[in-house]
Amino acid sequence: MRGHPQEEVAMSNTHSTSPSQNSQKSQKSEDAEQTHDTTQNETEDRRPTLMEVLREARSQLAELTGLVPETVSSFEQTEDGWSLEVEVMELARVPDTMSLMASYQVDLDPEGQLTGYRRVRRYERGRADARRGG
């Protein structure tokens, strides 16, 4: 028993594609590949935005220290990339104003990858910052 007539029509249609249709299909596929390559190169060449750098710095610091960054209190672009100061809670206490906080200096390369970090100070959340006249 042979297939349904519709299947035979569908099968015969695949063999009757004209050469001009085939060349149009291959041109479209070449154009799509070129667009993909251009987009990929632009992505690779593009420097991250400031917000991307800040988010990535917080994420990388959290992964390395196991502490959750609460805020980025300062940042600046340097010759070597970026330098940020990130505030984290090191020890939760009750009341929350007595929690132990820390500031970390985080250094990043121009692409936003962490190159180093260090804790620069510790303080209680509820205390005014005497060092900076806060």
Secondary structure, DSSP 8 states (H G I E B T S, - for coil): ----HHHHHHHHHHH---HHHHHHHHHHHHHHHHHHHHHHHHHHH----HHHHHHHHHHHHHHHHS--EEEEEEEEEETTEEEEEEEEEEE--SSGGG-EEEEEEEEE-TTS-EEEEEEEEEEETTS--GGGT-
